[in-house]
Amino acid sequence: MAGIKDVAARAGVSVATVSRVLNDHSGVREETRARVLTAVSELSYRPNTLARSLRTDQTRTLGLVISDVLNPFFTELARAVEDAARSKGYSVIIGNADEQLALQDHHVRTLLDRRIDGLLVSPASGDSVALREAALLGIPMVFVDRWIEGLDVPLVRADGQPAVRDLVAHLYALGHRRLAIITGPVASTTSNERVHAFRSALREHGLPLPDAFIGQGDFQTASGRRATERFFALPEPPDAIFATDNLMALGVMEQLRTRGLRVPADVSLAAFDDIPWFLHTDPPITAIAQPTQELGHRAVAALTDLVEGRSAGSVTLSAHLIARRSCGEDERTRR
């Protein structure tokens, strides 16, 4: 079995440098850090025991890095995480990535420097050096909602694909045939899953998804406005828009209002991630709801299992469609 001296020899550095990398100390050049981590991987060196022995006292503190604190879904998720952690005797330090990879990795490294006991993350992107390092070092970590392909990290999420299929069937039954979608970031696993489910469901109903009906968004309000503006510059705009998160749905509503268009008289609107104020818009918004509180509670349960030396597996919950009145449901009732 390879030891730390073998890693140092393979990377061409001192044992002290390997130790600094394994414990995520600052002051190590990125090139050197990369060489050490490559050597760790090639030699199948597992520093878990070392990493944990250096932390003989738990801090009873968990780290939570969320993608966007202004997104109501993540606000509710953070509250659920704090409540669940408090019930188990842990405090939570929160970092807001603002959908930016560099800021996310900064928060991850800062939290690890503070000797947190474990880390909950909803990754902003799959290309995270800091999260890959943390996984390689055996830091107790759980992904929630989003994930990174290829990392062996427990994931707590809701499968939204059946609900997206239900939404498309619902829109089709209401007579909609020109369905558009506003996506999230290209690197977002949840966005890609929702787009795939939407496209597949359209195909099942014999409907196309032209490139012009795919609005590239970023889970932020402004991108919903921009996509809607492009849709309505088309000779034949969509008759229904599916925003793959709630903030982009807000952007759709803002742009429609600017144009003097009404939901659902001029265009129908549905969103992924239900939020309380969707009930109070005029009309109330048809949305796909995730079990946000349960996601937070189950994620904390999985992470504390890891922190306390138990095993933890991934958990998949279910999202569901809530039909309200933003897709012409009232019109169908009158017919």
C-alpha positions as CSV (number, residue, x, y, z in Angstrom):
1,M,0.0,0.0,0.0
2,A,1.4,3.4,-1.0
3,G,2.4,5.8,1.7
4,I,2.9,9.6,1.9
5,K,6.6,9.2,1.0
6,D,5.6,7.4,-2.2
7,V,3.2,10.2,-3.1
8,A,6.0,12.8,-2.4
9,A,8.5,10.9,-4.6
10,R,6.0,10.5,-7.5
11,A,5.1,14.2,-7.4
12,G,8.7,15.3,-6.9
13,V,8.0,17.3,-3.8
14,S,8.7,17.0,0.0
15,V,6.5,15.1,2.4
16,A,5.7,18.4,4.1
17,T,4.3,19.7,0.8
18,V,2.1,16.6,0.4
19,S,0.8,17.1,3.9
20,R,0.0,20.7,3.2
21,V,-1.9,19.8,0.0
22,L,-3.8,17.0,1.8
23,N,-4.9,19.4,4.5
24,D,-5.8,22.1,2.0
25,H,-3.4,24.7,3.4
26,S,-2.9,27.9,1.4
27,G,0.5,28.8,0.0
28,V,0.8,25.8,-2.3
29,R,1.0,26.6,-6.0
30,E,-1.8,25.2,-8.2
31,E,0.6,23.4,-10.4
32,T,2.2,21.7,-7.3
33,R,-1.2,20.9,-5.9
34,A,-2.3,19.3,-9.1
35,R,0.9,17.1,-9.3
36,V,0.3,15.9,-5.7
37,L,-3.3,15.1,-6.3
38,T,-2.4,13.3,-9.5
39,A,0.1,11.2,-7.6
40,V,-2.5,10.5,-4.9
41,S,-4.9,9.2,-7.6
42,E,-2.3,7.2,-9.5
43,L,-1.0,5.4,-6.3
44,S,-4.6,4.9,-4.9
45,Y,-3.4,6.6,-1.7
46,R,-6.2,7.2,0.7
47,P,-5.5,9.9,3.3
48,N,-8.8,9.6,5.1
49,T,-7.2,8.3,8.3
50,L,-4.6,11.0,8.2
51,A,-7.2,13.8,7.5
52,R,-9.4,12.6,10.3
53,S,-6.6,12.1,12.9
54,L,-5.6,15.7,12.4
55,R,-9.0,16.7,13.6
56,T,-9.3,15.0,16.9
57,D,-12.0,17.4,18.1
58,Q,-15.2,18.0,16.2
59,T,-16.3,21.5,15.8
60,R,-20.0,20.5,15.6
61,T,-20.2,22.8,12.5
62,L,-21.3,21.9,9.0
63,G,-20.7,23.9,5.9
64,L,-23.4,24.6,3.3
65,V,-22.6,26.0,-0.1
66,I,-25.6,26.9,-2.2
67,S,-25.8,28.1,-5.7
68,D,-27.9,31.3,-5.2
69,V,-29.2,32.6,-1.9
70,L,-31.6,34.9,-3.7
71,N,-33.3,31.8,-5.3
72,P,-36.3,31.0,-3.1
73,F,-35.7,27.3,-3.6
74,F,-32.2,27.6,-2.0
75,T,-33.4,29.9,0.7
76,E,-36.0,27.3,1.8
77,L,-33.4,24.6,1.5
78,A,-30.9,26.5,3.7
79,R,-33.6,27.0,6.3
80,A,-34.4,23.2,6.3
81,V,-30.7,22.4,6.6
82,E,-30.3,24.7,9.5
83,D,-33.3,23.3,11.3
84,A,-32.2,19.7,10.8
85,A,-28.6,20.5,11.8
86,R,-29.7,22.3,15.0
87,S,-31.9,19.4,16.0
88,K,-28.7,17.2,15.9
89,G,-26.6,19.7,17.8
90,Y,-24.7,21.2,14.8
91,S,-24.4,24.8,13.6
92,V,-24.2,25.7,9.9
93,I,-22.0,28.2,8.0
94,I,-23.5,29.1,4.7
95,G,-21.6,30.2,1.5
96,N,-23.5,31.7,-1.5
97,A,-21.9,30.8,-4.8
98,D,-24.1,33.1,-6.8
99,E,-23.9,30.5,-9.7
100,Q,-20.2,31.2,-10.0
101,L,-17.7,28.4,-10.0
102,A,-14.8,30.5,-8.7
103,L,-16.9,31.9,-5.8
104,Q,-18.1,28.4,-5.0
105,D,-14.6,27.0,-4.8
106,H,-13.5,30.0,-2.6
107,H,-16.3,29.2,-0.1
108,V,-15.4,25.5,-0.1
109,R,-11.8,26.1,0.7
110,T,-12.7,28.8,3.3
111,L,-15.1,26.4,5.1
112,L,-12.5,23.6,5.1
113,D,-9.9,26.0,6.6
114,R,-12.4,26.6,9.4
115,R,-12.3,22.9,10.2
116,I,-15.9,22.2,9.6
117,D,-17.0,18.6,10.3
118,G,-18.6,18.1,6.9
119,L,-19.8,19.8,3.8
120,L,-23.2,20.1,2.0
121,V,-23.0,21.4,-1.5
122,S,-25.3,22.2,-4.4
123,P,-22.6,22.5,-7.1
124,A,-22.8,25.5,-9.5
125,S,-20.8,23.6,-12.0
126,G,-19.3,20.1,-12.6
127,D,-15.8,21.6,-13.2
128,S,-14.9,22.2,-9.6
129,V,-11.3,21.7,-8.5
130,A,-12.0,22.3,-4.8
131,L,-14.8,19.8,-4.7
132,R,-12.8,17.1,-6.5
133,E,-10.0,17.7,-4.0
134,A,-12.3,17.5,-1.0
135,A,-13.7,14.2,-2.3
136,L,-10.2,12.8,-2.9
137,L,-9.2,13.8,0.6
138,G,-12.1,12.0,2.1
139,I,-13.8,15.1,3.6
140,P,-17.4,14.1,4.7
141,M,-19.5,15.6,1.9
142,V,-23.0,15.3,0.5
143,F,-24.4,16.8,-2.7
144,V,-27.9,18.2,-2.6
145,D,-30.1,18.9,-5.6
146,R,-27.2,19.1,-8.1
147,W,-24.2,16.8,-8.5
148,I,-20.9,16.3,-10.3
149,E,-20.6,13.4,-12.6
150,G,-17.8,11.0,-11.7
151,L,-17.5,11.9,-8.1
152,D,-18.4,9.2,-5.5
153,V,-20.3,11.5,-3.2
154,P,-23.8,10.7,-1.8
155,L,-26.5,12.7,-3.5
156,V,-29.8,13.8,-2.1
157,R,-32.1,15.0,-4.8
158,A,-35.6,15.0,-6.3
159,D,-36.2,13.3,-9.6
160,G,-38.2,15.9,-11.7
161,Q,-38.4,14.0,-14.9
162,P,-41.8,12.3,-14.3
163,A,-43.2,15.7,-13.3
164,V,-41.8,17.4,-16.5
165,R,-43.5,14.6,-18.5
166,D,-46.7,15.3,-16.6
167,L,-46.4,19.0,-17.4
168,V,-46.0,18.4,-21.1
169,A,-49.0,16.1,-21.1
170,H,-51.0,18.8,-19.2
171,L,-50.1,21.5,-21.7
172,Y,-50.9,19.2,-24.6
173,A,-54.3,18.4,-23.2
174,L,-55.0,22.1,-22.9
175,G,-54.3,22.5,-26.6
176,H,-50.8,23.9,-26.6
177,R,-48.6,22.8,-29.5
178,R,-45.8,25.4,-29.6
179,L,-43.9,24.8,-26.4
180,A,-40.7,26.6,-25.5
181,I,-38.3,26.1,-22.7
182,I,-35.8,28.4,-20.9
183,T,-32.9,26.3,-19.7
184,G,-30.3,26.8,-16.9
185,P,-26.5,26.9,-17.2
186,V,-25.1,24.4,-19.7
187,A,-23.0,22.8,-16.9
188,S,-25.9,22.4,-14.6
189,T,-26.9,18.7,-14.1
190,T,-30.5,19.6,-13.0
191,S,-31.0,21.9,-16.0
192,N,-29.8,19.2,-18.4
193,E,-32.1,16.7,-16.8
194,R,-35.1,18.9,-17.2
195,V,-34.3,19.8,-20.8
196,H,-33.9,16.1,-21.6
197,A,-37.2,15.2,-20.0
198,F,-39.0,18.1,-21.8
199,R,-37.6,17.1,-25.2
200,S,-38.4,13.5,-24.7
201,A,-42.0,14.3,-23.6
202,L,-42.6,16.5,-26.6
203,R,-41.4,13.7,-28.8
204,E,-43.9,11.3,-27.2
205,H,-46.6,13.7,-28.2
206,G,-45.3,14.2,-31.7
207,L,-44.2,17.8,-31.1
208,P,-40.9,19.3,-32.2
209,L,-38.5,21.5,-30.1
210,P,-37.0,24.0,-32.6
211,D,-33.7,25.6,-31.6
212,A,-35.6,29.0,-31.6
213,F,-37.8,27.6,-28.8
214,I,-34.8,26.9,-26.5
215,G,-33.9,30.0,-24.5
216,Q,-30.5,29.7,-22.9
217,G,-30.8,30.9,-19.3
218,D,-28.7,30.9,-16.1
219,F,-31.3,30.4,-13.3
220,Q,-31.3,34.2,-12.9
221,T,-34.3,36.6,-13.5
222,A,-32.6,38.6,-16.3
223,S,-32.1,35.6,-18.4
224,G,-35.8,34.8,-18.3
225,R,-36.5,38.3,-19.6
226,R,-33.9,38.0,-22.4
227,A,-35.2,34.6,-23.5
228,T,-38.8,35.8,-23.6
229,E,-37.8,38.9,-25.6
230,R,-36.2,36.6,-28.2
231,F,-39.3,34.3,-28.3
232,F,-41.6,37.2,-29.1
233,A,-39.3,38.5,-31.8
234,L,-40.1,35.3,-33.8
235,P,-42.7,35.4,-36.6
236,E,-44.6,32.7,-34.7
237,P,-43.8,32.8,-31.0
238,P,-44.6,29.9,-28.6
239,D,-48.0,29.5,-27.0
240,A,-46.5,28.1,-23.8
241,I,-43.2,28.7,-22.0
242,F,-41.6,26.4,-19.4
243,A,-39.0,28.1,-17.2
244,T,-36.7,25.6,-15.6
245,D,-36.5,27.6,-12.4
246,N,-38.6,30.1,-10.5
247,L,-36.4,33.2,-10.9
248,M,-36.4,32.8,-14.7
249,A,-40.2,32.5,-14.6
250,L,-40.3,35.8,-12.8
251,G,-38.2,37.2,-15.6
252,V,-40.7,35.9,-18.1
253,M,-43.6,37.6,-16.3
254,E,-41.7,40.9,-16.2
255,Q,-41.0,40.8,-19.9
256,L,-44.5,39.9,-20.8
257,R,-45.8,42.8,-18.7
258,T,-43.4,45.1,-20.5
259,R,-44.9,44.0,-23.8
260,G,-48.5,44.3,-22.6
261,L,-49.0,40.6,-22.9
262,R,-51.1,38.6,-20.4
263,V,-50.8,35.1,-18.9
264,P,-52.5,32.9,-20.1
265,A,-54.5,34.9,-22.6
266,D,-51.5,35.6,-24.8
267,V,-49.1,32.9,-23.7
268,S,-49.1,30.2,-21.0
269,L,-46.4,29.9,-18.4
270,A,-45.2,27.1,-16.1
271,A,-42.1,26.9,-13.9
272,F,-39.9,24.3,-12.2
273,D,-39.6,24.9,-8.4
274,D,-42.8,26.0,-6.8
275,I,-42.6,28.9,-4.3
276,P,-45.2,30.4,-2.0
277,W,-45.8,33.6,-4.0
278,F,-46.7,31.6,-7.1
279,L,-50.1,31.2,-5.3
280,H,-50.5,35.0,-5.1
281,T,-49.7,36.0,-8.7
282,D,-52.5,36.8,-11.1
283,P,-53.1,34.1,-12.3
284,P,-51.5,31.6,-9.9
285,I,-48.6,29.9,-11.6
286,T,-48.6,26.2,-12.6
287,A,-45.4,24.8,-11.2
288,I,-43.4,21.6,-10.5
289,A,-42.8,21.4,-6.7
290,Q,-39.8,19.7,-5.0
291,P,-40.0,18.4,-1.4
292,T,-37.5,21.1,-0.3
293,Q,-37.8,20.6,3.4
294,E,-37.3,16.9,3.2
295,L,-34.3,17.4,0.8
296,G,-32.7,19.5,3.5
297,H,-33.5,17.1,6.3
298,R,-32.3,14.0,4.4
299,A,-29.1,15.7,3.3
300,V,-28.2,16.6,6.9
301,A,-29.0,13.1,8.0
302,A,-26.7,11.7,5.4
303,L,-23.9,14.1,6.2
304,T,-24.0,13.6,9.9
305,D,-23.9,9.8,9.3
306,L,-20.6,10.3,7.5
307,V,-19.3,12.7,10.1
308,E,-20.1,10.3,12.9
309,G,-18.5,7.4,11.1
310,R,-21.5,5.7,9.6
311,S,-22.1,4.9,6.0
312,A,-24.5,7.0,3.9
313,G,-26.1,6.4,0.5
314,S,-27.8,8.6,-2.1
315,V,-31.5,9.5,-1.7
316,T,-33.9,10.2,-4.6
317,L,-37.3,11.8,-3.8
318,S,-40.0,12.8,-6.2
319,A,-41.2,16.2,-7.6
320,H,-44.8,16.7,-8.6
321,L,-46.9,18.9,-10.8
322,I,-49.2,21.5,-9.3
323,A,-51.7,22.7,-11.9
324,R,-53.1,26.2,-11.2
325,R,-54.3,28.8,-13.8
326,S,-51.4,30.1,-15.8
327,C,-51.7,27.6,-18.6
328,G,-55.3,28.2,-19.6
329,E,-56.8,25.7,-17.1
330,D,-59.9,28.0,-16.5
331,E,-60.6,28.1,-20.3
332,R,-60.6,24.3,-20.5
333,T,-63.1,24.2,-17.5
334,R,-65.4,26.6,-19.3
335,R,-65.4,24.6,-22.5
